[in-house]
Amino acid sequence: MSRQPLRLAVLEAQRILTDAGVESPRVDAELLAAHLVGVPRGRLPMVPLVDPSVVEALRLLVSRRAKRVPLQHLTGTAPMGPIDVAVGPGVFIPRPETEVLLTWGLAALDGVTQPLVVDLCTGSGALALAVAHARPDAQVHAVERDPLALSWARRNADMRAAAGDTPVVLYSGDVADPGLLVALDGMAHLVLCNPPYVPLGAALPPEVAWHEPSAAVFAGDDGLAVIPDVVRTGTRLLCEGGSIAIEHDDSHAEAVPALLAARRVLTDVADHVDLAGRPRFATARRATMISPQLSPHPG
Ligand SMILES: C[S@@+](CC[C@H](N)C(=O)[O-])C[C@H]1O[C@@H](n2cnc3c(N)ncnc32)[C@H](O)[C@@H]1O
């Protein structure tokens, strides 16, 4: 059979996705086509004609996307800053808003050589692996409670290590465990965490409600079932001057900074917005103790 215009197949895909209520039908149609022909989305116009088998493969992917299977489950990857990680059923898909937290964390490491970094609730490993990529001198540790998510993190860690990044140390663990990573107490220059934080019962799009692990998304009636443990564990792990950043629901712009401010050893508590301008993560720094001999004379 003769080759067919890709542009027409993409237009048809866009129409089907629009009818299915997909939020960004044109972008998704183009990304699925780009995935199939193996070019970046911006280079699709360079591929005017494709084999009928490509059109058929696009039709199949589009029919699954129309059933609200997440785009990233169909392409198999999601970006986090400078890297892509593999994702699929059983693991949370990294979100663009978390890249703002990553950027803040990397800036907090400016001037620190050979930093020790901990990513709590690592999921696919996205944050930990992006830090390891950006800071080859860092020693990065990452914790995940769910075995299936941890298997995705291991797969991603192996892929990044094979690509030349410094290996990340992965742990099966619970942030609520008082013994978690005790060997690293007082040693972390940076603790990052994107925990579950959506209040139970919140309305979510089908992509999330039907296809993402609920333990990665929801955290009790108020969405704050996990963050207090993150604050407690993260504070314990920080070295003096070390920084912590915790992502939160946009309704928690006061609650999460308050949890950080309640720890006497933390200072410089602040809240930050995401790319859409919504409150998205809270940060703090572990205070530096001034030794009594060096402190200024009280008089
Ligand atoms: C919102 S996902 C974030 C994953 C990843 N950090 C990211 O940004 O893509 C939260 C992750 O925390 C894990 N998790 C939930 N409760 C936990 C706990 N108590 N201890 C450790 N991990 C937990 C979930 O299994 C899930 O993988």
Ligand as a Chemical Component Dictionary entry (heavy atoms), coordinates in Angstrom:
data_LIG
# 
_chem_comp.id                   LIG 
_chem_comp.type                 NON-POLYMER 
_chem_comp.pdbx_formal_charge   0 
_chem_comp.three_letter_code    LIG 
# 
loop_
_chem_comp_atom.comp_id 
_chem_comp_atom.atom_id 
_chem_comp_atom.alt_atom_id 
_chem_comp_atom.type_symbol 
_chem_comp_atom.charge 
_chem_comp_atom.model_Cartn_x 
_chem_comp_atom.model_Cartn_y 
_chem_comp_atom.model_Cartn_z 
_chem_comp_atom.pdbx_ordinal 
LIG C1  C1  C 0  3.535 11.721 44.559 1  
LIG S1  S1  S 1  4.515 10.260 44.369 2  
LIG C2  C2  C 0  6.055 11.095 43.973 3  
LIG C3  C3  C 0  7.077 10.276 43.289 4  
LIG C4  C4  C 0  8.316 11.076 42.839 5  
LIG N1  N1  N 0  8.968 11.710 43.967 6  
LIG C5  C5  C 0  7.948 12.115 41.802 7  
LIG O1  O1  O 0  7.994 13.310 42.075 8  
LIG O2  O2  O -1 7.602 11.720 40.684 9  
LIG C6  C6  C 0  4.731 9.784  46.068 10 
LIG C7  C7  C 0  5.503 8.486  46.289 11 
LIG O3  O3  O 0  5.637 8.268  47.718 12 
LIG C8  C8  C 0  5.463 6.903  48.024 13 
LIG N2  N2  N 0  5.059 6.836  49.438 14 
LIG C9  C9  C 0  3.814 7.027  49.951 15 
LIG N3  N3  N 0  3.845 6.940  51.289 16 
LIG C10 C10 C 0  5.136 6.690  51.639 17 
LIG C11 C11 C 0  5.791 6.488  52.883 18 
LIG N4  N4  N 0  5.119 6.540  54.043 19 
LIG N5  N5  N 0  7.125 6.246  52.891 20 
LIG C12 C12 C 0  7.820 6.177  51.697 21 
LIG N6  N6  N 0  7.241 6.344  50.492 22 
LIG C13 C13 C 0  5.915 6.609  50.452 23 
LIG C14 C14 C 0  4.408 6.440  47.033 24 
LIG O4  O4  O 0  4.446 5.038  46.867 25 
LIG C15 C15 C 0  4.820 7.230  45.783 26 
LIG O5  O5  O 0  5.715 6.491  44.997 27 
# 
loop_
_chem_comp_bond.comp_id 
_chem_comp_bond.atom_id_1 
_chem_comp_bond.atom_id_2 
_chem_comp_bond.value_order 
_chem_comp_bond.pdbx_ordinal 
LIG C1  S1  SING 1  
LIG S1  C2  SING 2  
LIG S1  C6  SING 3  
LIG C2  C3  SING 4  
LIG C3  C4  SING 5  
LIG C4  N1  SING 6  
LIG C4  C5  SING 7  
LIG C5  O1  DOUB 8  
LIG C5  O2  SING 9  
LIG C6  C7  SING 10 
LIG C7  O3  SING 11 
LIG C7  C15 SING 12 
LIG O3  C8  SING 13 
LIG C8  N2  SING 14 
LIG C8  C14 SING 15 
LIG N2  C9  SING 16 
LIG N2  C13 SING 17 
LIG C9  N3  DOUB 18 
LIG N3  C10 SING 19 
LIG C10 C11 SING 20 
LIG C10 C13 DOUB 21 
LIG C11 N4  SING 22 
LIG C11 N5  DOUB 23 
LIG N5  C12 SING 24 
LIG C12 N6  DOUB 25 
LIG N6  C13 SING 26 
LIG C14 O4  SING 27 
LIG C14 C15 SING 28 
LIG C15 O5  SING 29 
# 
